[in-house]
Amino acid sequence: MPTRTPTPTIREPRRSTRPILTMPATLTNESDSTPASVPVAAPPRVAVGAVSYLNSKPLIEGLDELLEGHATLRLDYPSRLADDLASGALDVALIPSIEYFRGQNYEVISDACVAAHGPVLSVKLYSRVPWGEVRSLALDEGSRTSATLARILLAERHGVFPKLEPLPLDHRTQDSSADAILLIGDRAILPPQEKFLGTWDLGEEWLEWTGLPFVFAMWVGRRGVRSQESGVRMEKHDNLVEVTYVTSSSHSALRTPRSALANLLSAARDLGVARLDDIARREAPLLGLSLPTTVSYLSENLQYHLGPAERNGLKLFYELAAGMGLAPNGVELRFRQDCSRSPHEAMMHPNKHIRAAIEYALACGWRFTPSQGHAFGRLWCPEQTREDCHFSVWSTPRNPQGHARYIRSQVDACPHVHTDTTTTEES
């Protein structure tokens, strides 16, 4: 069973003029008439579940601190998380991608994921016989997406439909007499203790066969269970929660729809990606892996952003699974609004003045979409379709500070959003 390690303490970030992801202890509504003497019950905490494998460590770096006091975080095996999300024991979970298509009323709530653009290292299919002669397949008890992918590859490439049997989490390959054995997670990274006739890295096989990346796990929630924020505030009310992003000054407040939980999940992912070397140093000795292997695995074998190519890979995977009866037909792949356009993309602009101006626009309710070439992206006001309320952000303008001032002036001139936010340009 994978060893769980405590998340290191995160230093408090420097103060910034943009909205800060903090969680107020109380919610005050001026329209409320509840007497002060009547105690108000605290809203139930949002239950979040994540995978305990090494491959998910970058997605949950610092997440327990970000959720502290307003959501619970539990680590478990992927299959168990999927069951608990389906039963309602969890509200949001990092689950195997196949479980999205087998569930009901689900939506992808974040652009953070576990994906591979080639060899994944931690999902291996071993065979004791030629691939076309596989008649029995032992499946790692913790696998669901990988088990489905293995069955698809065997069927599509070799016309093989083997008899299935489980491989318990505490069993080794030697404990099974199956023709082929699927291992996932940390124990698949280490070489097996016996020799096999054939070995497939399923991430590599999928890429060679389809030309697309493969998404192994993603953050999924049940539709109707959302988060509420002021700064970032999260509450549940009878499985329906309003989402509000609030920036306050001494004069007025600006309200813009955002997903609090999606922002936190992206923030944890971004922190984890920045700390891959630290995570590797922390986890390698606990798992019996060398430091170079662990660093390479986290930084080269895995990808953590759910982009257009990953979405296409998900769609093809679903079509193949449904075609084999391994997933129900007619399931729509739904993404919570803007979950694939997290603010981290805008924050990657190389110029600090333009980066600060983009942050200002986002705080005022504008939306950022990335572009290719000389245009770094576009900013759109909340109306989106109105003339003169969207414009390009350039990657390398001749006068970066002038371009930053232009961005701020366009935001301030927008007639559709009232902005009394007061921010200063970075020096």
C-alpha positions in Angstrom: 0.0 0.0 0.0 1.5 3.4 -1.0 3.0 5.3 1.9 1.2 8.6 2.6 3.3 11.5 3.7 2.3 14.8 5.3 2.1 17.9 3.0 4.9 20.4 3.9 3.9 23.7 5.4 3.4 26.5 2.8 4.8 29.9 3.5 2.3 32.7 3.5 2.5 34.4 0.1 3.5 38.1 -0.1 0.6 40.5 -0.1 -0.9 41.3 -3.5 -3.5 43.8 -4.7 -5.5 41.1 -6.5 -8.2 39.0 -4.8 -6.6 36.6 -2.5 -7.7 33.0 -2.1 -8.7 33.0 1.5 -11.7 31.6 3.3 -13.7 33.8 5.7 -14.9 32.1 8.8 -18.4 33.6 8.6 -20.8 34.8 6.0 -22.6 38.0 6.6 -25.7 39.1 4.7 -27.1 42.5 5.3 -30.6 41.2 4.4 -30.5 38.5 7.1 -32.8 39.2 10.1 -31.7 36.2 12.2 -31.4 37.4 15.9 -27.8 37.4 17.2 -28.9 35.1 20.0 -30.0 32.3 17.7 -27.0 30.1 16.8 -26.6 29.4 13.1 -25.4 25.9 12.2 -22.2 25.7 10.2 -22.7 24.5 6.6 -21.6 20.9 5.9 -18.0 20.7 4.6 -17.4 19.8 1.1 -15.9 16.3 0.9 -12.9 16.0 -1.4 -11.1 12.8 -2.2 -7.7 12.3 -4.0 -5.5 9.4 -5.1 -2.7 8.5 -2.8 -0.3 7.4 -5.6 2.9 9.2 -6.4 1.4 10.4 -9.7 -1.2 12.5 -7.9 1.2 14.2 -5.4 1.7 17.3 -7.7 -2.1 17.8 -7.8 -2.5 17.8 -4.0 0.5 19.8 -3.0 -0.7 22.1 -0.2 -4.3 21.3 -1.0 -5.2 20.4 2.6 -4.1 23.8 3.8 -6.0 25.5 1.0 -9.2 23.6 2.0 -8.6 23.7 5.7 -11.7 24.5 7.7 -14.1 24.4 4.8 -13.5 21.0 3.1 -12.2 17.7 4.1 -9.5 15.9 2.0 -9.2 12.2 2.1 -6.5 10.0 0.3 -7.5 6.6 -1.0 -7.2 4.2 -3.9 -8.8 5.4 -7.2 -11.5 2.7 -7.4 -12.6 3.4 -3.8 -12.8 7.2 -4.5 -15.0 6.5 -7.6 -17.4 4.4 -5.5 -17.6 7.0 -2.8 -18.3 9.8 -5.3 -21.0 7.7 -6.9 -22.6 7.0 -3.5 -22.5 10.6 -2.4 -19.9 10.1 0.3 -17.7 12.5 -1.6 -18.7 15.7 -3.4 -15.5 16.0 -5.6 -12.9 13.4 -6.3 -9.8 12.7 -8.4 -11.1 9.6 -10.1 -10.2 7.3 -13.0 -11.4 8.8 -16.2 -13.5 5.8 -17.1 -15.6 6.4 -14.0 -16.8 9.7 -15.3 -18.5 7.9 -18.1 -19.9 5.2 -15.8 -21.3 7.7 -13.3 -24.4 9.8 -13.4 -24.8 13.6 -13.6 -21.0 14.2 -13.4 -18.9 17.1 -14.7 -15.2 17.8 -14.9 -14.5 20.7 -12.6 -10.9 21.5 -13.1 -8.2 21.6 -15.7 -5.8 19.7 -13.4 -5.4 16.0 -14.3 -3.0 13.1 -14.5 -2.2 12.5 -18.1 0.6 11.1 -20.3 1.9 12.1 -23.7 3.8 8.8 -24.2 5.3 6.4 -21.7 3.7 6.7 -18.3 5.9 4.3 -16.5 3.3 3.5 -13.8 0.8 1.6 -15.9 2.3 -1.7 -17.2 0.8 -4.7 -18.9 2.9 -7.9 -18.7 2.4 -11.0 -20.7 3.7 -14.6 -20.3 2.5 -15.6 -23.7 2.4 -13.9 -27.2 -0.2 -11.0 -27.1 -2.5 -12.8 -29.5 -2.6 -15.8 -27.3 -3.7 -14.1 -24.0 -6.7 -15.9 -22.6 -6.6 -14.7 -19.0 -5.9 -11.2 -17.6 -5.3 -10.4 -14.0 -6.2 -6.8 -13.2 -4.7 -4.7 -10.5 -7.4 -4.2 -7.9 -6.8 -0.5 -7.9 -7.3 -0.1 -11.6 -10.3 0.9 -13.6 -9.3 3.2 -16.4 -6.1 1.3 -17.0 -8.0 -2.0 -16.9 -10.4 -0.6 -19.6 -7.5 0.7 -21.7 -5.7 -2.7 -21.5 -8.8 -4.5 -22.7 -9.3 -2.0 -25.6 -5.7 -2.4 -26.8 -5.8 -6.2 -26.6 -9.2 -6.3 -28.5 -8.4 -3.7 -31.1 -4.8 -4.7 -31.8 -5.0 -8.5 -31.4 -8.6 -9.5 -31.4 -8.2 -10.8 -27.8 -11.0 -10.9 -25.2 -9.4 -12.6 -22.2 -11.1 -13.9 -19.1 -10.7 -11.4 -16.2 -9.5 -12.1 -12.6 -8.5 -9.7 -9.8 -5.0 -9.1 -8.5 -5.4 -7.9 -4.9 -3.3 -4.9 -3.9 -1.1 -7.0 -1.6 -0.4 -9.7 -4.2 2.7 -9.9 -6.5 2.7 -11.0 -10.1 4.0 -14.4 -8.9 0.7 -14.9 -7.0 -1.2 -15.0 -10.3 -1.2 -17.7 -13.0 -2.9 -15.4 -15.6 -1.4 -15.1 -19.0 -1.2 -11.3 -18.7 -1.1 -9.1 -15.6 -1.9 -5.4 -15.3 0.0 -3.3 -12.6 -0.6 0.3 -11.9 0.6 3.0 -9.5 3.8 3.0 -7.5 4.4 -0.8 -7.7 4.4 -0.7 -11.5 7.4 1.7 -11.6 9.7 -0.9 -10.0 10.7 -3.8 -12.3 8.8 -7.0 -11.7 10.5 -9.9 -9.9 10.0 -12.3 -12.8 10.7 -12.2 -16.5 7.8 -11.7 -19.0 7.6 -12.4 -22.7 6.1 -9.0 -23.4 5.7 -5.6 -21.7 3.4 -2.8 -22.6 3.6 0.7 -21.2 0.0 1.6 -21.8 0.6 5.4 -22.2 3.2 4.6 -24.9 1.0 2.1 -26.7 -1.9 4.5 -26.7 0.1 7.3 -28.2 1.6 5.2 -30.9 -1.8 3.8 -31.8 -3.8 7.0 -31.7 -1.4 9.9 -31.7 -3.2 11.4 -28.7 -2.3 11.8 -25.0 -4.1 9.7 -22.5 -5.9 11.1 -19.4 -5.8 8.6 -16.5 -7.5 10.7 -13.8 -9.3 14.0 -13.4 -11.2 16.0 -10.9 -14.9 15.2 -11.1 -17.9 16.4 -9.2 -21.6 15.7 -9.2 -23.6 18.4 -11.0 -25.5 20.5 -8.6 -22.8 20.4 -5.9 -20.8 23.6 -6.2 -18.8 25.9 -4.2 -19.4 29.5 -3.0 -16.7 32.0 -2.4 -16.1 35.5 -1.2 -12.4 35.8 -1.8 -12.9 32.0 -1.7 -15.9 30.8 0.3 -17.4 27.3 0.0 -20.7 26.2 1.3 -23.3 23.5 0.5 -27.1 24.2 0.8 -29.2 21.2 -0.1 -26.8 20.1 -2.9 -27.0 23.6 -4.5 -24.6 26.3 -3.8 -24.2 29.7 -5.6 -20.7 30.6 -6.9 -19.6 34.3 -6.3 -16.2 35.9 -6.6 -16.1 39.1 -4.5 -13.5 41.8 -4.5 -14.2 44.6 -2.0 -12.9 48.1 -1.6 -14.0 50.8 0.8 -16.6 52.0 -1.7 -18.1 49.1 -3.5 -17.9 45.4 -4.3 -17.4 43.7 -7.7 -19.1 40.3 -8.2 -18.0 37.9 -10.9 -18.9 34.3 -11.4 -16.0 32.0 -10.6 -15.4 28.4 -9.4 -13.8 28.6 -6.0 -12.9 24.9 -5.8 -11.6 24.8 -9.4 -9.3 27.7 -8.6 -8.0 25.9 -5.5 -7.4 22.7 -7.4 -5.5 24.6 -10.1 -3.5 26.5 -7.5 -2.5 23.2 -5.8 -1.5 21.8 -9.2 0.5 24.9 -10.1 2.3 24.7 -6.7 3.0 21.0 -7.1 4.4 21.5 -10.6 6.7 24.2 -9.2 7.8 21.8 -6.5 8.4 18.6 -8.5 12.0 18.2 -7.3 11.0 18.7 -3.7 8.2 16.1 -4.0 10.6 13.7 -5.6 13.1 14.1 -2.8 10.3 13.5 -0.2 8.7 10.5 -1.9 11.5 8.6 -3.5 13.0 7.0 -0.3 9.5 6.1 1.0 8.8 4.1 -2.2 12.2 2.6 -2.7 12.8 4.6 -5.9 15.9 6.3 -7.0 15.8 10.1 -7.0 16.5 10.4 -10.7 13.8 7.9 -11.6 11.3 9.8 -9.4 12.2 13.2 -10.8 12.0 11.9 -14.4 8.7 10.2 -13.7 7.0 13.3 -12.3 8.5 15.8 -14.7 8.8 13.9 -18.0 6.3 10.9 -17.9 3.4 12.8 -16.5 1.4 15.9 -17.6 -1.0 17.8 -15.4 -3.1 20.1 -17.7 -6.3 19.1 -19.3 -6.1 20.8 -22.7 -7.7 20.3 -26.1 -5.5 17.3 -27.1 -6.3 15.6 -23.8 -10.0 16.2 -24.3 -9.8 14.6 -27.8 -8.0 11.7 -26.2 -10.8 11.4 -23.6 -13.5 11.4 -26.3 -11.8 8.7 -28.3 -11.2 6.6 -25.2 -14.9 6.9 -24.4 -16.0 6.0 -27.9 -13.9 2.8 -27.9 -15.0 1.8 -24.4 -18.6 2.4 -25.2 -18.2 0.4 -28.4 -17.0 -2.6 -26.4 -19.8 -2.3 -23.8 -17.3 -1.1 -21.1 -19.2 2.2 -20.7 -22.8 3.2 -21.3 -23.7 4.9 -24.6 -24.8 8.5 -24.8 -22.7 10.1 -22.1 -21.8 13.7 -22.6 -18.4 15.0 -21.6 -19.2 18.1 -19.6 -16.8 20.7 -18.3 -17.6 23.2 -15.7 -17.5 26.7 -17.2 -13.9 27.9 -17.8 -12.4 24.9 -16.0 -9.9 24.6 -18.9 -8.9 28.2 -18.8 -7.5 28.7 -15.3 -5.7 31.9 -14.5 -2.3 30.2 -14.5 -2.3 30.5 -18.3 -2.6 34.3 -18.1 0.0 34.5 -15.3 2.6 32.9 -17.5 3.1 36.1 -19.5 6.9 36.9 -19.5 6.5 40.6 -18.8 5.6 41.5 -15.2 3.8 44.7 -16.1 1.5 43.0 -18.6 1.1 40.1 -16.2 -0.1 42.5 -13.5 -2.5 44.1 -16.0 -4.0 40.8 -16.9 -4.5 40.0 -13.2 -6.3 43.3 -12.9 -8.6 42.4 -15.8 -9.4 39.0 -14.3 -10.2 40.6 -10.9 -12.6 42.9 -12.8 -14.5 39.9 -14.2 -12.8 39.7 -17.6 -12.0 36.3 -19.2 -8.7 35.3 -20.7 -8.2 32.9 -23.7 -4.8 31.8 -24.9 -3.7 32.3 -28.5 -0.8 31.2 -30.7 2.0 33.3 -32.3 2.6 37.0 -31.5 -0.7 37.3 -29.8 -0.4 35.9 -26.3 -4.1 35.7 -25.9 -7.3 37.7 -25.8 -9.2 39.4 -22.9 -13.0 39.4 -23.0 -15.4 41.4 -20.8 -18.2 39.5 -19.2 -20.6 40.4 -22.0 -18.1 38.7 -24.4 -20.1 39.4 -27.6 -20.3 43.2 -27.4 -18.2 45.2 -29.9 -15.0 46.8 -28.6 -15.1 44.7 -25.4 -12.4 42.2 -26.3 -8.8 42.8 -27.4 -5.5 41.0 -27.9 -2.7 40.8 -25.4 0.6 40.7 -27.2 3.5 38.5 -26.3 6.3 40.9 -27.1 5.0 44.4 -27.6 7.5 47.1 -28.4 6.5 49.1 -25.3 5.5 46.6 -22.6 4.6 49.2 -20.0 2.5 51.1 -22.5 0.7 47.9 -23.5 0.0 47.2 -19.8 -1.5 50.7 -19.4 -3.6 50.1 -22.5 -5.0 46.9 -21.0 -6.0 48.7 -17.8 -7.5 51.6 -19.7 -9.7 49.2 -21.8 -10.9 47.4 -18.7 -11.7 50.7 -16.9 -13.5 52.0 -20.0 -15.8 48.9 -20.3 -19.4 50.0 -19.8 -20.6 46.5 -18.7 -18.7 46.0 -15.5 -18.5 48.6 -12.7 -15.0 48.6 -11.3 -13.9 50.5 -8.2 -11.0 48.2 -7.5 -7.8 50.1 -6.6 -4.6 48.4 -7.7 -1.1 49.7 -8.4 1.1 48.7 -11.3 4.1 46.7 -10.3 7.3 48.6 -10.3 
